[in-house]
Amino acid sequence: MSATMTGCVSATVTVVNLGFSDAFIKEWLYAWSIAFPIGFVVLLVLSPLFRRLVDSITHRLQEPVFRKEK
C-alpha cells in the first residue's frame, strides 16, 4: 500500500515540476526512492493508531441507539 501511495504522489509531483520530459523517469524514480522508505515507516508507526481509532468509531456506531429496558 505504501509503495502505491508514494509512487503516485511522487509521480504527480514530478510531472507538476518537470512535465513529461526526457528526465521524468529518472527523476521520478529518484523521488520515489526517497519517499518510499519514509512512507513505509510512517505506515508502520501510524497504522496501529488509525486501526484503534477506526475500531472505536465503528464500535460506537454498532451500539443500539435505543436500549430496551426489561
N, C-alpha and C positions, 0 to 999 in steps of 0.2 A: 504494500500500500504506500509506503513512504517513497519507494522508487518511482511509482507512477506520479504521485503528487509533486515531488521535487523535479521530476523530468518535465512535467507540463509547465510548472511555474518557471523553471529556468529557461525552457524553450520560448515561452511567451515573452519574458523579459529580454532575452537575446534578440528576438525578432523586433521588439519595440526599439531596442537600442541600435541594432545593426541593419535591420531589414533582412531579406533573404539574399545575402551577399555570398561571395565565394568563401568567406571565412566563417559562415554561420555554423556549420557542423563542428568545426574545431573549437570555436568559442563557446558553443552550447555544451559540448562535452566537458570543457574545462569548468564552466559554471556549474554543471551538474555534478562533477566530481567533488566540488566543494559543498554543494547544497545537500547531496545525499547523506553523507555521514552525519551532518548536523540534524537533518530531518529525522534520520533513523534514531538517533539518541533522544531527541525530543519526543518522538513517538513512544519509545520505551519508557521514558520517565513519566510522561503525562497520561498515557493510556489507562493505567490503573485508576488515576484520579477521575478521569472522564467516565470510566466504566462505573465507578461507585456513584457518581453524580447522576448518570442516566438511570441506574438501578433505583436510586432513591426517588427520582421523579416518577418513573413508571410504576413503582410500588405504590406511591401515593395515588396515582390515577386508577389503580386497580381496586383500591378500597371502596366499599359502597358509600354512596353519599348519605343515604338514609339507612339507619340501622333499625331493624325491627326489635322492639322490646318484648320480652316474654312475660 
